[in-house]
Amino acid sequence: MAKRSYTKTPMREQAPEIRNQNFEEVALGYTLAEGRLEASRCLQCKNAPCITNCPVMIDIPGFIKAVEENNMPMAYEILSRYTNLPAICGRVCPQEKQCEMVCRLGRSKKFEPVAIGKLERLVADWSLEQPVEYNEVSGEKGRVAVIGSGPSGLTAAGDLAKLGYDVTVYEALHAPGGVLTYGIPEFRLPKRIVKQEIERIIAQGVKIETNVVVGKTLTMDEIMTDFDACYLSVGAGAPKFQGIKGTALNGVYSSSEYLTRVNLMHGYQFPKYDTPVQESKNVVVIGGGNVAMDAARSAKRLGAEKVSIVYRRSLEELPARQEEYHHSVEEGIDYHWLSNPIEYIDDGTGRLAAVKCVQMELGEPDESGRRRPVTIPDSEFIIEADTAIEAIGQGANKVLLDTFPELALNKWGYIDADEETCATSIPGIFAGGDIVTGAATVILAMGAGKIAATEMDQYIQKIKQGEPVK
């Protein structure tokens, strides 16, 4: 047997000085030969911890073994048993904190873990080049409505269709995909990939209706009358602001608005698409998650001369993926660690001129377990800026919730749903994804969608058989 490489097989990327001027995908993917080489590093563990640490419990050693044996149809068949969105997960799932974190090869001090995510992308991209087979669903098992076409809703819809249900997905925007479409930039997740993955879910028999705002154009009473069960997966895309002085100035954006303009509305392709994005010279992004990285890296590609991220903790606490952070540094993004904005400064005409910040230090841990940032007195400093983007999280979308007061919410304003079953306070109504957990990862939302599909199937069949349900 050939000696295993200590390090992952590298993936080719666009050079930083080229990619920070375009919106084309940064990582270029493995060739089949590179994939087989990387797959040969897998130890093929029994009771593999990578499986149990995957929110959708993919048979990771199984599909990797198939790649090593050059059996791509088998590799995809294994993947598709567990996930409806493998090409997306292979790109944006935080493998370093999940499956790869517990890889037994990587637990050795000498070896890096197997590049599980890159191999998943390889298999999924191969599958997207194959012909699509369209299935007809009888719908005899029942009818299910899914509200929201993000990763959680698409997962639930796909799994329910496989189980034999007539599934209709309602999407408020003009294009399906939820955060996959409006939130994640082209250079991380090409929209053609999202479109192809969704087409495969439609091929399973799922119907998707766009421009339907449940709570306005369609009521929950109508949904509950026409369907046997409903899954609420409307996400958490409502913008949040710190509320500091000057927030209303021209040039201050929420990350939700900024990224939606760039991604869903194709602002980066203006004037081909009629969605102008403000031309910026100096951009300040507030926050430290993947959304902050996406906003900063998008601003750089849109022509900003200087882009700075202001984060109130240190690099050690940064919640963004390491890969996204390293890519941002390579692309010329600056960082102000242990800093926080306290005022947006007016240029005298109602436009942003600068951001006043203070320096922070880390005190005692807060409820999240991270050390709480504390302001250092008399530490103010100014960053020149004509654009500021707050990427400090999103809140619950209230359009549906405000018109459905019977539904129980938790103290944060999200839907109160059982973690193990996704059941809500109303029989037949299930919920999952960011509208339950708050903003989280794509793969965790998918995990909720899988749970919900199983639970909804059991609920509907019990109803049809006259059995009592909780």
C-alpha positions in Angstrom: 0.0 0.0 0.0 1.3 3.5 -0.9 2.4 5.7 2.0 -0.3 8.2 3.0 0.4 11.8 2.5 0.6 13.9 5.6 -1.3 16.8 4.1 -4.5 17.1 2.1 -4.3 17.1 -1.7 -4.3 20.8 -2.5 -7.1 22.3 -4.5 -6.3 24.8 -7.3 -7.5 28.3 -6.8 -7.6 31.6 -8.6 -4.7 33.8 -7.7 -5.7 36.4 -5.1 -4.7 39.4 -7.2 -7.0 38.1 -10.0 -9.9 36.8 -8.1 -10.4 40.0 -5.9 -11.4 41.7 -9.2 -14.0 39.1 -10.4 -16.9 37.2 -9.0 -15.9 33.8 -10.5 -15.5 30.9 -8.1 -12.3 31.0 -6.0 -11.7 27.3 -5.6 -11.5 25.4 -8.8 -12.2 21.8 -7.6 -10.4 18.5 -7.8 -9.8 16.6 -10.9 -10.8 12.9 -10.8 -7.1 11.9 -10.3 -6.7 14.4 -7.5 -9.9 13.1 -5.9 -8.8 9.5 -6.0 -5.4 10.5 -4.5 -7.1 12.3 -1.6 -9.7 9.4 -1.2 -6.8 7.0 -0.7 -5.9 8.8 2.5 -9.1 7.7 4.2 -8.6 5.1 6.9 -12.0 3.5 6.2 -12.7 3.5 10.0 -15.3 1.2 11.5 -17.8 3.3 13.6 -16.5 6.3 11.8 -16.8 9.5 13.9 -17.1 11.6 10.8 -20.6 10.1 10.2 -21.9 10.8 13.6 -20.5 14.4 13.5 -22.3 15.1 10.2 -25.8 16.7 10.7 -27.3 14.6 7.9 -25.3 11.4 8.8 -23.7 10.8 5.4 -21.9 7.5 4.9 -18.6 9.3 4.4 -16.2 6.3 4.3 -18.6 4.7 1.9 -18.7 7.4 -0.7 -15.0 8.1 -0.4 -14.1 4.4 -1.0 -16.2 4.6 -4.2 -14.2 7.6 -5.3 -10.9 5.8 -4.6 -12.2 2.9 -6.8 -13.2 5.3 -9.5 -16.8 4.4 -9.1 -18.4 7.8 -9.3 -22.0 6.5 -9.9 -21.8 4.6 -6.7 -20.2 7.5 -4.8 -23.1 9.8 -5.9 -25.7 7.1 -5.1 -24.4 6.9 -1.6 -24.3 10.7 -1.2 -27.8 11.1 -2.5 -29.3 8.8 0.1 -28.4 11.4 2.7 -28.3 14.8 1.1 -30.3 16.6 -1.6 -27.7 19.4 -1.9 -24.2 17.8 -2.1 -22.6 20.3 -4.5 -23.7 23.1 -2.2 -22.6 21.4 1.0 -19.2 20.5 -0.5 -18.6 24.2 -1.0 -20.1 26.0 2.1 -20.4 23.4 4.8 -18.0 24.0 7.8 -16.4 20.6 7.5 -13.5 21.7 9.7 -15.8 22.0 12.6 -17.8 18.9 11.9 -16.8 15.7 10.0 -13.1 16.7 9.4 -12.7 17.9 13.0 -13.1 14.3 14.2 -11.4 12.5 11.3 -9.2 9.9 13.0 -6.4 10.5 10.5 -6.4 14.1 11.4 -6.3 13.3 15.1 -2.6 12.3 14.6 -0.2 15.2 15.1 1.5 14.4 11.8 -1.5 14.1 9.5 -4.2 16.5 8.2 -7.7 15.2 8.1 -9.2 13.8 4.9 -10.6 16.6 2.7 -14.1 15.3 3.0 -15.8 18.5 1.8 -13.7 18.7 -1.3 -14.4 15.1 -2.2 -18.2 15.7 -1.7 -17.9 18.6 -4.1 -16.1 16.4 -6.6 -18.7 13.7 -6.6 -21.6 16.2 -6.7 -20.1 18.2 -9.6 -19.6 15.0 -11.5 -23.3 14.2 -11.0 -24.4 17.6 -12.3 -22.8 16.7 -15.6 -25.0 13.6 -15.9 -28.5 13.5 -17.5 -31.4 14.3 -15.1 -34.1 11.7 -14.7 -37.5 13.2 -13.9 -39.8 11.2 -11.6 -43.6 11.5 -11.2 -44.9 11.3 -7.7 -48.4 9.8 -7.2 -49.0 11.9 -4.1 -51.2 9.1 -2.7 -49.5 9.4 0.7 -50.6 13.0 1.1 -50.0 16.6 0.3 -47.4 18.7 2.1 -46.7 22.5 1.9 -43.2 23.8 2.5 -42.9 27.5 3.2 -39.5 28.8 2.1 -37.0 27.3 -0.4 -33.8 27.6 1.5 -31.6 24.6 2.4 -34.0 23.4 5.1 -37.1 23.6 3.0 -35.5 22.1 -0.1 -34.1 19.2 2.0 -37.5 18.5 3.6 -39.3 18.8 0.2 -36.8 16.4 -1.5 -37.1 13.8 1.2 -40.9 13.9 1.3 -41.0 13.5 -2.5 -38.8 10.5 -2.2 -41.3 9.1 0.4 -44.2 9.5 -2.1 -45.7 12.9 -1.1 -47.1 15.6 -3.3 -45.0 18.5 -2.2 -45.4 22.2 -3.1 -42.7 24.7 -2.0 -43.8 28.4 -1.7 -41.0 31.0 -2.0 -41.6 34.7 -1.4 -38.8 35.9 -3.7 -38.7 35.6 -7.5 -36.0 32.9 -7.4 -35.8 29.8 -5.2 -32.8 29.0 -2.9 -33.3 31.3 0.0 -29.9 32.2 1.6 -28.2 30.1 -1.0 -29.4 32.6 -3.7 -29.6 35.9 -1.9 -26.9 35.6 0.7 -23.8 33.6 -0.5 -21.8 35.3 -3.2 -21.1 33.9 -6.6 -17.4 33.5 -5.8 -18.2 31.0 -3.0 -21.3 29.4 -4.4 -22.0 29.9 -8.1 -25.7 30.4 -8.8 -25.6 27.8 -11.7 -24.8 25.2 -9.0 -27.7 26.3 -6.8 -30.0 26.2 -9.9 -28.8 22.7 -10.9 -29.3 21.3 -7.4 -32.8 22.8 -7.3 -33.6 21.3 -10.7 -32.7 17.9 -9.4 -35.1 18.3 -6.5 -37.8 19.4 -9.0 -37.0 16.3 -11.0 -37.9 14.2 -7.9 -41.5 15.6 -8.3 -41.3 18.7 -6.1 -43.2 21.8 -7.3 -41.9 25.2 -6.5 -44.0 28.4 -6.7 -42.1 31.7 -6.4 -43.5 35.2 -5.7 -45.8 33.8 -3.0 -45.7 35.6 0.3 -47.4 33.3 2.8 -49.2 35.5 5.2 -50.1 38.0 2.4 -50.8 36.4 -1.0 -51.7 33.1 0.6 -52.8 32.6 4.2 -51.9 29.9 6.7 -55.6 29.1 7.0 -55.6 28.2 3.3 -52.4 26.2 3.7 -53.9 24.2 6.6 -57.1 23.5 4.7 -55.4 22.4 1.4 -52.5 20.3 2.8 -52.1 17.4 5.3 -49.1 19.1 6.9 -46.8 22.1 6.6 -43.2 22.8 7.1 -42.2 26.4 8.0 -38.6 27.2 6.9 -38.8 30.9 6.1 -35.3 31.6 7.5 -34.1 34.6 9.5 -33.3 37.2 7.0 -34.6 40.3 8.8 -31.7 42.8 9.2 -30.3 43.8 12.6 -28.5 47.0 13.4 -26.6 48.1 16.5 -28.6 51.3 16.5 -25.7 53.7 17.1 -25.9 57.4 16.1 -25.8 57.9 12.4 -27.3 54.5 11.4 -29.8 56.3 9.1 -27.1 58.0 7.0 -26.8 57.2 3.3 -24.0 54.6 2.9 -24.9 52.5 6.0 -26.3 49.1 5.0 -27.4 45.9 6.6 -25.5 42.9 5.2 -28.9 41.5 4.2 -29.7 44.4 1.9 -26.1 44.7 0.6 -25.7 41.0 -0.3 -29.2 40.7 -1.7 -28.5 43.5 -4.1 -25.3 41.9 -5.1 -26.4 38.3 -5.3 -30.1 37.8 -5.9 -30.4 41.1 -7.9 -27.1 40.6 -9.8 -25.8 44.0 -8.7 -22.3 42.8 -9.5 -23.3 42.6 -13.2 -24.6 46.1 -13.4 -25.5 47.5 -16.0 -26.4 44.2 -17.6 -28.8 43.8 -14.6 -30.6 47.0 -13.6 -29.6 46.9 -9.9 -27.0 49.6 -9.1 -24.8 49.1 -6.1 -23.2 52.1 -4.5 -19.6 52.8 -5.7 -17.4 52.8 -2.7 -13.9 53.9 -2.0 -13.5 53.0 1.7 -15.7 50.3 3.2 -16.1 49.2 6.8 -17.8 45.9 7.6 -18.9 45.2 11.2 -18.9 41.6 12.3 -16.8 38.5 12.3 -19.0 35.7 10.8 -19.1 34.3 7.3 -21.6 37.0 6.3 -19.1 39.7 7.2 -16.5 37.9 5.1 -18.9 37.7 2.2 -19.8 41.4 2.4 -16.2 42.5 2.7 -15.0 40.3 -0.2 -17.9 41.4 -2.4 -17.1 45.1 -1.7 -13.5 44.5 -2.7 -14.6 42.9 -6.0 -16.9 45.8 -6.7 -14.0 48.2 -6.8 -13.4 49.5 -3.2 -9.9 50.7 -2.7 -9.8 49.8 1.0 -12.1 47.3 2.9 -11.8 46.9 6.6 -13.5 44.5 9.0 -14.2 45.7 12.5 -14.6 42.9 15.0 -15.1 43.3 18.7 -13.2 40.1 19.7 -9.8 38.7 18.5 -8.9 36.3 15.7 -9.0 33.4 18.2 -12.8 34.0 18.7 -13.6 34.7 15.0 -16.7 32.6 14.1 -16.1 32.7 10.3 -14.6 29.7 8.6 -10.8 29.7 8.6 -10.8 29.2 4.8 -12.9 32.4 4.3 -10.7 34.4 6.7 -7.5 33.3 4.9 -9.0 34.0 1.5 -10.0 37.5 2.7 -6.5 38.3 3.9 -5.0 37.1 0.7 -7.5 39.4 -1.2 -6.4 42.5 0.7 -9.0 42.8 3.4 -7.8 44.7 6.6 -8.8 43.9 10.1 -9.4 45.9 13.2 -9.4 43.4 16.1 -10.9 44.1 19.5 -12.8 47.1 18.1 -16.4 48.2 17.9 -18.2 51.2 16.2 -19.9 53.7 18.4 -21.0 56.3 15.8 -21.4 56.9 12.1 -20.1 60.4 11.2 -22.1 62.6 8.8 -20.2 64.5 6.0 -22.7 67.3 6.4 -25.0 66.3 3.6 -26.5 63.2 5.1 -23.9 60.8 3.8 -21.4 58.7 5.7 -17.9 60.1 6.0 -16.3 58.0 8.7 -16.9 55.4 11.4 -15.9 56.2 15.0 -14.8 53.1 16.9 -13.5 52.2 20.4 -11.0 49.6 21.3 -12.1 46.6 23.4 -10.5 44.1 25.7 -11.9 40.7 26.6 -13.3 40.2 30.1 -15.2 37.4 31.7 -17.1 34.7 29.5 -20.7 35.5 28.5 -23.6 33.1 28.1 -22.0 31.8 24.8 -18.8 30.8 26.7 -16.8 33.4 24.9 -15.0 36.2 26.8 -17.2 39.3 26.8 -15.7 42.4 25.0 -15.4 45.4 27.4 -14.8 49.0 26.2 -11.4 50.5 27.0 -12.0 54.1 28.1 -10.7 57.0 26.0 -9.7 54.7 23.1 -11.7 56.2 20.3 -10.4 56.2 16.8 -11.7 57.1 13.4 -11.8 55.0 10.2 -12.6 57.0 7.0 -15.5 55.3 5.2 -18.2 56.1 2.6 -19.9 52.7 3.1 -20.5 50.7 6.3 -22.1 47.3 6.3 -23.4 45.8 9.6 -23.1 42.0 9.5 -24.1 41.3 13.2 -26.8 38.8 12.6 -30.4 38.5 11.3 -33.7 38.3 13.0 -36.9 36.4 12.4 -39.0 37.2 9.3 -42.2 38.7 10.7 -44.4 38.6 7.6 -45.7 35.2 8.2 -45.4 35.2 12.0 -47.4 38.4 12.5 -50.3 36.9 10.6 -50.3 33.6 12.4 -50.5 34.6 16.1 -51.6 31.1 17.2 -48.1 29.8 16.6 -45.9 29.8 19.8 -42.7 31.7 19.6 -39.7 31.6 22.0 -38.2 34.6 23.9 -36.0 35.6 20.9 -39.0 35.8 18.5 -38.3 32.6 16.6 -40.7 29.7 16.2 -40.8 27.4 19.3 -40.3 23.9 17.8 -39.3 20.7 19.4 -35.6 20.0 18.6 -36.1 16.3 18.1 -39.3 16.4 16.0 -39.6 19.9 14.6 -43.2 19.9 15.8 -44.7 23.3 16.8 -47.5 24.3 19.1 -50.0 23.6 16.3 -50.7 20.0 15.2 -49.6 19.4 11.6 -47.3 22.5 11.5 -43.6 21.7 11.7 -40.7 24.2 11.6 -36.9 24.2 11.3 -33.8 26.0 10.1 -32.9 29.5 11.0 -36.5 30.5 11.9 -36.1 28.1 14.8 -32.4 28.3 15.7 -31.6 31.8 14.5 -28.9 32.3 11.9 -26.8 29.1 11.6 -25.2 27.0 9.0 -26.6 25.5 5.8 -25.9 21.9 6.9 -27.7 22.4 10.3 -30.7 23.7 8.5 -30.6 20.7 6.2 -30.4 18.4 9.3 -33.6 19.9 10.6 -35.3 19.4 7.1 -34.4 15.7 7.2 -35.8 15.3 10.7 -39.0 17.2 9.7 -39.6 15.1 6.7 -39.4 11.9 8.7 -41.7 13.3 11.5 -44.2 14.7 9.0 -44.5 11.3 7.3 -45.2 9.6 10.6 -47.7 12.3 11.6 -49.6 12.1 8.3 -49.8 8.3 8.2 -51.0 8.2 11.8 -53.8 10.7 11.0 -54.8 8.7 7.9 -54.9 5.5 10.0 -56.9 7.1 12.7 -54.2 6.8 15.3 -53.8 9.5 18.0 -51.1 12.1 17.5 -49.5 14.6 19.8 
